[in-house]
Amino acid sequence: MSRSYRYSPFTGNSFAESEKQDKRRANRRQRRMIRESMTSAFDGLVLPDIREVSNAATFRKDGKQHITPATPDYLRLMRK
């Protein structure tokens, strides 16, 4: 494999590999709210934004951190 190591030394702060399920849940909630608002009156219709529906702070992965060579398990963390 030509790219078996990470190119950039950044990793997530938690054990969750991705936020895919959280994003799916947020988009489903947004689509449901849009469908509900479209069945009511159309005058002054304002569709909800994704940030109004979900809160990114409640997602499983909480930011990223920089990995330095002095970090314990540096080589393990730099593997893909």
Backbone as a printed PyTorch tensor [residue, N CA C, xyz], in Angstrom:
tensor([[[  0.8450,  -1.1830,   0.0000],
         [  0.0000,   0.0000,   0.0000],
         [  0.8880,   1.2430,   0.0000]],

        [[  0.5550,   2.1420,  -0.8400],
         [  1.3900,   3.3240,  -0.9630],
         [  1.0750,   4.3610,   0.1100]],

        [[ -0.1500,   4.3370,   0.6850],
         [ -0.5290,   5.3420,   1.6800],
         [ -1.0050,   4.6570,   2.9650]],

        [[ -0.1840,   3.8170,   3.5560],
         [ -0.6160,   3.1100,   4.7510],
         [ -0.4150,   3.9400,   6.0210]],

        [[  0.2470,   5.1030,   5.9120],
         [  0.4170,   5.9990,   7.0460],
         [ -0.3630,   7.2850,   6.8070]],

        [[ -0.7530,   7.9370,   7.8740],
         [ -1.4690,   9.2040,   7.7560],
         [ -0.5450,  10.2730,   7.1830]],

        [[ -1.1060,  11.1260,   6.3830],
         [ -0.3320,  12.2260,   5.8180],
         [ -0.2470,  13.3740,   6.8060]],

        [[ -1.3560,  13.6840,   7.4790],
         [ -1.3560,  14.7830,   8.4470],
         [ -1.4650,  14.2130,   9.8610]],

        [[ -0.7100,  14.7450,  10.8020],
         [ -0.6870,  14.1940,  12.1570],
         [ -1.8270,  14.7120,  13.0380]],

        [[ -3.0740,  14.4890,  12.6230],
         [ -4.2290,  14.8910,  13.4110],
         [ -5.1370,  13.6840,  13.5820]],

        [[ -5.7510,  13.5850,  14.7460],
         [ -6.6860,  12.5000,  15.0070],
         [ -7.8210,  13.0110,  15.8790]],

        [[ -8.9180,  12.2800,  15.9110],
         [-10.0640,  12.6790,  16.7140],
         [ -9.8180,  12.5180,  18.2010]],

        [[-10.5780,  13.2510,  19.0190],
         [-10.3870,  13.2240,  20.4610],
         [-11.0570,  12.0500,  21.1580]],

        [[-11.8910,  11.3020,  20.4670],
         [-12.6080,  10.2270,  21.1530],
         [-12.4120,   8.9170,  20.4130]],

        [[-13.1160,   7.8970,  20.8730],
         [-12.9920,   6.5830,  20.2690],
         [-13.8370,   6.4280,  19.0210]],

        [[-14.7350,   7.3690,  18.7480],
         [-15.5700,   7.2950,  17.5540],
         [-14.7110,   7.6030,  16.3320]],

        [[-14.7910,   6.7490,  15.3360],
         [-14.0060,   6.9530,  14.1250],
         [-14.5890,   8.0650,  13.2580]],

        [[-15.9220,   8.1690,  13.2350],
         [-16.5370,   9.1870,  12.4030],
         [-17.8300,   9.6640,  13.0460]],

        [[-18.4070,  10.6910,  12.4480],
         [-19.6690,  11.2480,  12.9290],
         [-20.7890,  10.9280,  11.9430]],

        [[-20.6110,   9.8850,  11.1600],
         [-21.5550,   9.5780,  10.0940],
         [-22.9600,   9.3370,  10.6350]],

        [[-23.1020,   8.5390,  11.6810],
         [-24.4230,   8.2630,  12.2430],
         [-25.0500,   9.5170,  12.8220]],

        [[-24.2500,  10.3580,  13.4710],
         [-24.7720,  11.6060,  14.0270],
         [-25.2660,  12.5320,  12.9180]],

        [[-24.5250,  12.6090,  11.8250],
         [-24.9340,  13.4550,  10.7080],
         [-26.1980,  12.9170,  10.0420]],

        [[-26.2990,  11.5880,   9.9320],
         [-27.5110,  10.9920,   9.3770],
         [-28.7240,  11.3370,  10.2340]],

        [[-28.5570,  11.2040,  11.5380],
         [-29.6550,  11.4980,  12.4660],
         [-30.0850,  12.9620,  12.3610]],

        [[-29.1080,  13.8680,  12.2590],
         [-29.4220,  15.2920,  12.1580],
         [-30.1430,  15.6110,  10.8540]],

        [[-29.6900,  15.0170,   9.7400],
         [-30.3370,  15.2760,   8.4510],
         [-31.7420,  14.6910,   8.4050]],

        [[-31.9540,  13.5400,   9.0180],
         [-33.2980,  12.9670,   9.0750],
         [-34.2360,  13.8690,   9.8670]],

        [[-33.7250,  14.3910,  10.9670],
         [-34.5330,  15.2960,  11.7850],
         [-34.8870,  16.5570,  11.0010]],

        [[-33.9120,  17.0820,  10.2520],
         [-34.1680,  18.2830,   9.4410],
         [-35.2000,  18.0070,   8.3550]],

        [[-35.0740,  16.8780,   7.6630],
         [-36.0400,  16.5500,   6.6120],
         [-37.4360,  16.3560,   7.1840]],

        [[-37.5400,  15.7530,   8.3700],
         [-38.8410,  15.5730,   9.0010],
         [-39.4700,  16.9170,   9.3360]],

        [[-38.6700,  17.8500,   9.8560],
         [-39.1900,  19.1690,  10.1920],
         [-39.6130,  19.9360,   8.9290]],

        [[-38.8830,  19.7530,   7.8420],
         [-39.2500,  20.4070,   6.5830],
         [-40.5820,  19.8600,   6.0780]],

        [[-40.7380,  18.5290,   6.1220],
         [-42.0040,  17.9260,   5.6840],
         [-43.1700,  18.4220,   6.5390]],

        [[-42.9650,  18.5240,   7.8510],
         [-44.0260,  19.0000,   8.7370],
         [-44.3750,  20.4540,   8.4610]],

        [[-43.3710,  21.2800,   8.1920],
         [-43.6450,  22.6980,   7.9440],
         [-44.3060,  22.9160,   6.5890]],

        [[-44.0570,  22.0180,   5.6260],
         [-44.6630,  22.1750,   4.3060],
         [-46.1300,  21.7530,   4.3010]],

        [[-46.5480,  20.9350,   5.2530],
         [-47.9600,  20.5520,   5.3030],
         [-48.8140,  21.6590,   5.9040]],

        [[-48.2130,  22.5490,   6.6530],
         [-48.9640,  23.6670,   7.2330],
         [-49.0310,  24.8120,   6.2180]],

        [[-49.3850,  25.9760,   6.6650],
         [-49.5720,  27.1390,   5.7780],
         [-48.2700,  27.4990,   5.0670]],

        [[-48.4070,  27.8970,   3.7960],
         [-47.2310,  28.2450,   3.0080],
         [-46.8330,  29.7110,   3.1410]],

        [[-47.7000,  30.5710,   3.7160],
         [-47.3130,  31.9860,   3.8050],
         [-46.2510,  32.1520,   4.8870]],

        [[-45.1920,  32.7880,   4.5230],
         [-44.1040,  33.0300,   5.4670],
         [-43.3550,  31.7550,   5.8290]],

        [[-43.2720,  30.8080,   4.9060],
         [-42.6110,  29.5310,   5.1590],
         [-41.1010,  29.7430,   5.2850]],

        [[-40.5460,  29.3630,   6.4200],
         [-39.1050,  29.4400,   6.6500],
         [-38.6290,  28.0400,   6.9670]],

        [[-37.7640,  27.5000,   6.1160],
         [-37.2760,  26.1440,   6.3210],
         [-36.1570,  26.1420,   7.3580]],

        [[-36.1100,  25.1370,   8.2350],
         [-35.0750,  25.0980,   9.2720],
         [-33.7050,  24.7780,   8.6950]],

        [[-32.7060,  25.3880,   9.2590],
         [-31.3230,  25.1390,   8.8870],
         [-30.8250,  23.9370,   9.6850]],

        [[-29.7900,  23.2800,   9.1810],
         [-29.2740,  22.0890,   9.8630],
         [-28.7300,  22.4370,  11.2540]],

        [[-28.1900,  23.6310,  11.4220],
         [-27.6500,  24.0240,  12.7240],
         [-28.7420,  24.3840,  13.7240]],

        [[-29.9340,  24.6830,  13.2260],
         [-31.0600,  24.9330,  14.1320],
         [-31.6310,  23.6320,  14.6600]],

        [[-31.4770,  22.5780,  13.8840],
         [-32.0680,  21.2870,  14.2290],
         [-31.1510,  20.4620,  15.1150]],

        [[-29.8420,  20.5050,  14.8640],
         [-28.9020,  19.6780,  15.6200],
         [-27.8310,  20.5350,  16.2660]],

        [[-27.1380,  19.9430,  17.2190],
         [-26.0620,  20.6160,  17.9210],
         [-24.8040,  19.7780,  17.7340]],

        [[-23.7810,  20.3240,  17.0930],
         [-22.5600,  19.5760,  16.8150],
         [-21.8130,  19.2060,  18.0890]],

        [[-22.0740,  19.9000,  19.1840],
         [-21.4000,  19.5860,  20.4410],
         [-21.8840,  18.2690,  21.0340]],

        [[-23.0460,  17.7940,  20.5940],
         [-23.5510,  16.5320,  21.1190],
         [-23.1280,  15.3400,  20.2770]],

        [[-22.3960,  15.5630,  19.1960],
         [-21.9220,  14.4620,  18.3720],
         [-20.8580,  13.6820,  19.1380]],

        [[-20.6380,  12.4380,  18.7300],
         [-19.7260,  11.5580,  19.4600],
         [-18.2800,  12.0220,  19.4120]],

        [[-17.8270,  12.4430,  18.2320],
         [-16.4340,  12.8720,  18.1130],
         [-16.3510,  14.3360,  18.5110]],

        [[-15.4360,  14.6580,  19.3700],
         [-15.3790,  16.0040,  19.9310],
         [-14.0700,  16.6800,  19.5320]],

        [[-13.9820,  17.1330,  18.3120],
         [-12.8140,  17.8810,  17.8690],
         [-11.6580,  16.9960,  17.4540]],

        [[-10.5200,  17.6190,  17.2340],
         [ -9.3200,  16.9030,  16.8060],
         [ -8.1340,  17.3330,  17.6540]],

        [[ -7.0870,  16.5180,  17.6190],
         [ -5.8660,  16.8500,  18.3440],
         [ -4.6630,  16.6050,  17.4470]],

        [[ -3.6000,  17.3180,  17.7160],
         [ -2.3580,  17.2000,  16.9520],
         [ -1.4890,  16.1340,  17.6070]],

        [[ -0.9000,  15.2590,  16.7990],
         [ -0.0280,  14.2050,  17.3130],
         [  1.4130,  14.6050,  17.0400]],

        [[  2.2310,  14.6260,  18.0710],
         [  3.6510,  14.9290,  17.9120],
         [  4.4460,  13.6400,  18.0750]],

        [[  5.6720,  13.5910,  17.5700],
         [  6.4830,  12.3760,  17.7500],
         [  6.7420,  12.0300,  19.2150]],

        [[  6.6030,  12.9960,  20.1160],
         [  6.7980,  12.7200,  21.5350],
         [  5.5770,  12.0620,  22.1750]],

        [[  4.4700,  12.0000,  21.4520],
         [  3.2450,  11.3920,  21.9620],
         [  3.4420,   9.8890,  22.1170]],

        [[  3.0140,   9.3100,  23.2530],
         [  3.0870,   7.8480,  23.3760],
         [  2.2430,   7.1940,  22.2750]],

        [[  2.6990,   6.0920,  21.7400],
         [  2.0270,   5.3690,  20.6590],
         [  1.9200,   6.1970,  19.3890]],

        [[  2.9200,   7.0120,  19.1130],
         [  2.9050,   7.8710,  17.9230],
         [  2.7760,   7.0510,  16.6390]],

        [[  3.5690,   5.9930,  16.5150],
         [  3.5310,   5.1920,  15.2920],
         [  2.1940,   4.4770,  15.1350]],

        [[  1.6060,   4.0140,  16.2300],
         [  0.3100,   3.3510,  16.1540],
         [ -0.7770,   4.3210,  15.7280]],

        [[ -0.7110,   5.5540,  16.2310],
         [ -1.7190,   6.5630,  15.8890],
         [ -1.5630,   7.0680,  14.4540]],

        [[ -0.3710,   7.0050,  13.9220],
         [ -0.1390,   7.4790,  12.5590],
         [ -0.4920,   6.4340,  11.5040]],

        [[ -0.8300,   5.2090,  11.9080],
         [ -1.2780,   4.1990,  10.9610],
         [ -2.7120,   4.4850,  10.5430]],

        [[ -3.0860,   4.0830,   9.3540],
         [ -4.4630,   4.2610,   8.9030],
         [ -5.3290,   3.1250,   9.3670]]])
